[in-house]
């Protein structure tokens, strides 16, 4: 059974997360278009990455400000990477701190 982590984001943080995930999803789609001209293996790997990013983008779209979110460490790490790449300051930085705190808190309870 997967371990779930709790995290709560405010409206500004969620906006930064949504924008960062949208930007990363667009990037993965562009990379998929480029991979189509290469090897089958590279195209399959990139299609998987694009699909994973689309899933994360869709997932964060349903989050509400102040809502306690239960989410896996892998998904939190994906969101964190998007924020680092596309929203490294302001609300993005605040969301990254909350992600790190959430991951640390659960790790301490084990």
Beta strands, then each sheet from edge to edge (+ up, - down):
strand 1: 4-8
strand 2: 68-72
sheet 1: 1+ 2-
end
